[in-house]
Amino acid sequence: MKKCLLLGAGLAGLAHTVPVSAQENEENVCYIVGGEQGEEQLLCYPGKRILVSGSRSGAVRLQDFTGAGTVLETETLEQRQVRDVADILRDTPGVAVTSTPGQTQLRLRGAEANHVMVLVDGIEVSDPFAGEFDMGTLQAEIGSRIEVVRGPQSALYGSDAIGGVVSYQTAPGYVASGLRAFVEAGTNGRLNGSARAGLGDAVRNLALSATVVSTDGEPNARGGARNIGRDSYTLSANGGIEASDILHLRAVGRFTRTTGDYNDQDYDPSSPTFGMVIDTPGVRYENDALYALVGARLATMDDRWTHDLSAQVADIRRDTFGPFGRTSGNDGQRLKASYVSAFAFGEGPERHSLTFAAEWEKERYRNDDPYGSAFSDWRSIENTGLAAEYLFASDSIDFSLAVRHDINSRFADETTYRIGGGYDLSAGTRIRASYGSGIKNPGFFELFGYFDGQFIGNADLKPEKSEGWEVGLDQKLLDGAVQLSATWFDSELKDEIYTTYPAPDYVATPANRDSVSSRKGLELSGKAKLASNITLDLAYTWLDAKEDGVEEVRRPGNIASAILGWVAPDDAASATLIVRHNGATDDLAFTDPSYIPVIERLDAFTLVNLAGEARLNDRLRLFGRIENLFDERYEQVFSFVSPGRQVVAGIRAEF
């Protein structure tokens, strides 16, 4: 007898096994194991055609999803030698990334960085202080995978998912079992390493991981000499136990510490570099984050009716330092509990599911100014969300409907929704469309933040609201050897929160816009198998993001990437060529002595990376890469000079 159990990312650690053999189909990576009393089990971990974050009911097939989603599987991350997760997201349609020391931001389809919900093993990891997640603190671990769901997802996840969802998932212990590690070194004092232990049997499972990313850096001020270094450390654990045939338990723990240097801007109006980044010795930052989750799944009626109960916590601390000690600090905490009940029914090719979700969340925040201020008291906000979702999938028709009602302790109650459908016109041709609404509540920093003489919050802010639609076409050619996708999207954002500089002091403070911000664009992607061992991945995004006719900052109108991959027979070696283009974009600059910001145009840039590896034996592989091969000089944010050419080499081991 064989049983097949499909594990979603939120539950991937609940079944536990040492793989006897492994097989990969178009949807899952599956492991055949010996169960109790000689019973065989087929345990499946989500593969490149499974999207976990596209539904609250569990994993859905990418071919059934009625929106736009991208899955970056483990082998892709390994072949491209990804260290910072934000880097590979640049290859995803609809994604724009900007990175400076201490802050890496991700924007989906022109939405703000705090409009994207980021999940790590099912844990919401955004900082309550900033209302967003610093993507620069997320390092790729061995065996991980990434999902990107674009478009409004507030009907599933609430306030923070107004622009979409990014879900980073580590592998459970029965996937990539044993000991695996790599170490690498390179220019600018680069030293990175990671180790993972996957342990388990058919009843219990544990994965432990440690990752270090370190560099002495290089100058990031125009004409500067001060190197901007960074050290990032990640410890994670993911485990669970099959308590009975119907009860699965899991726990996740994660700690990250990121320390680094940064430079201040020149605030002297008489200086020729006024408003620009300049060398600032002794200035640095420290960010600590602790996350934990415990969960249980009860599966009844032959797994057709499941009940998931979970609780999670996030505790995030940020500090900045100057030459004479700590200059600022803040604490953000989140406590979250959820219950999800999903019922699946239907026979044959027609499948239905009904899901109910209830969520409670409490966030707390405080300024921790070392000099003391009137803004240092703890502030808290509670939110209760109730959601319902219906999914239908058949051989040719797919349909989804989700509605969520949020009850907030500070803001008015809101209801959001999403409706979508897909239809297979013929073999290999599929059209899809969706329409949805979203909401983003102001963050603590926007409401109560304070930096003496530089920023003061606005407690009267209103939530931002959006509505948007998309229509897409997916096409397979040559028996799937060529896969093409096109999506047109259009959305409007009301009550957008922006930064004002009111007279007479011109101190920055947030406010709601009276006008409507519009975001529309086109996403194109393609994947082709040029030969049995050569692949080509393409992505392009055209974006028109404007507010009252003015282009919004840090939203390039054109973003493109091309990745050519080659794998030798028997996986003896591989090589990857990556080309990324970022179009020209506007940014704010504070170069006017009036302290009123002006618009600066940032030039387009194209980066070329080259990576390769070779197998020494069954356990060891050598690898290396060149980042920014042609030493392009460019800026992602005004006057912040981005890194030049980097050369890295290392060794990877499996035991």
Stockholm file with secondary structure:
# STOCKHOLM 1.0

chainA/1-655         MKKCLLLGAGLAGLAHTVPVSAQENEENVCYIVGGEQGEEQLLCYPGKRILVSGSRSGAVRLQDFTGAGTVLETETLEQRQVRDVADILRDTPGVAVTSTPGQTQLRLRGAEANHVMVLVDGIEVSDPFAGEFDMGTLQAEIGSRIEVVRGPQSALYGSDAIGGVVSYQTAPGYVASGLRAFVEAGTNGRLNGSARAGLGDAVRNLALSATVVSTDGEPNARGGARNIGRDSYTLSANGGIEASDILHLRAVGRFTRTTGDYNDQDYDPSSPTFGMVIDTPGVRYENDALYALVGARLATMDDRWTHDLSAQVADIRRDTFGPFGRTSGNDGQRLKASYVSAFAFGEGPERHSLTFAAEWEKERYRNDDPYGSAFSDWRSIENTGLAAEYLFASDSIDFSLAVRHDINSRFADETTYRIGGGYDLSAGTRIRASYGSGIKNPGFFELFGYFDGQFIGNADLKPEKSEGWEVGLDQKLLDGAVQLSATWFDSELKDEIYTTYPAPDYVATPANRDSVSSRKGLELSGKAKLASNITLDLAYTWLDAKEDGVEEVRRPGNIASAILGWVAPDDAASATLIVRHNGATDDLAFTDPSYIPVIERLDAFTLVNLAGEARLNDRLRLFGRIENLFDERYEQVFSFVSPGRQVVAGIRAEF
#=GR chainA/1-655 SS CEEEEECCGGGTTSSCCCCSEEEECSSEEEEEEECGGGCEEEEEEECTTEESTTCSSSCEEGGGCSSEEEEECHHHHHHTTCSBHHHHHTTSTTEEEEEETTEEEEEETTCCGGGEEEEETTEECCBTTTTBCCGGGCBCCTTCEEEEEESCCHHHHCGGGSSEEEEEECCCTTSSCEEEEEEEEETTTEEEEEEEEEEECSSEEEEEEEEEEEEEEEECBTTCCCEEEEEEEEEEEEEEEECSSSEEEEEEEEEEEEEEECCCBCCCTTSTTTTSBCCCTTCEEEEEEEEEEEEEEEEETTTTEEEEEEEEEEEEEEEEEETTEEEEEEEEEEEEEEEEEEEEECCTTCEEEEEEEEEEEEEEEEECCTTCCTTCSCEEEEEEEEEEEEEEECSSEEEEEEEEEEEESSSCCEEEEEEEEEEEEETTEEEEEEEEEEEECCCHHHHHCEETTTEECCTTCCCEEEEEEEEEEEEEETTTTEEEEEEEEEEEEESCEEEECCTTTTCBEEEECSSCEEEEEEEEEEEEEEETTEEEEEEEEEEEEEETTEECTTCCSEEEEEEEEEECGGGCEEEEEEEEEECCEEEEECCSTTCCCEEEEECCEEEEEEEEEEESSSSEEEEEEEESTTCCCCEEETTEECCCCEEEEEEEEEC
#=GC SS_cons         CEEEEECCGGGTTSSCCCCSEEEECSSEEEEEEECGGGCEEEEEEECTTEESTTCSSSCEEGGGCSSEEEEECHHHHHHTTCSBHHHHHTTSTTEEEEEETTEEEEEETTCCGGGEEEEETTEECCBTTTTBCCGGGCBCCTTCEEEEEESCCHHHHCGGGSSEEEEEECCCTTSSCEEEEEEEEETTTEEEEEEEEEEECSSEEEEEEEEEEEEEEEECBTTCCCEEEEEEEEEEEEEEEECSSSEEEEEEEEEEEEEEECCCBCCCTTSTTTTSBCCCTTCEEEEEEEEEEEEEEEEETTTTEEEEEEEEEEEEEEEEEETTEEEEEEEEEEEEEEEEEEEEECCTTCEEEEEEEEEEEEEEEEECCTTCCTTCSCEEEEEEEEEEEEEEECSSEEEEEEEEEEEESSSCCEEEEEEEEEEEEETTEEEEEEEEEEEECCCHHHHHCEETTTEECCTTCCCEEEEEEEEEEEEEETTTTEEEEEEEEEEEEESCEEEECCTTTTCBEEEECSSCEEEEEEEEEEEEEEETTEEEEEEEEEEEEEETTEECTTCCSEEEEEEEEEECGGGCEEEEEEEEEECCEEEEECCSTTCCCEEEEECCEEEEEEEEEEESSSSEEEEEEEESTTCCCCEEETTEECCCCEEEEEEEEEC
//
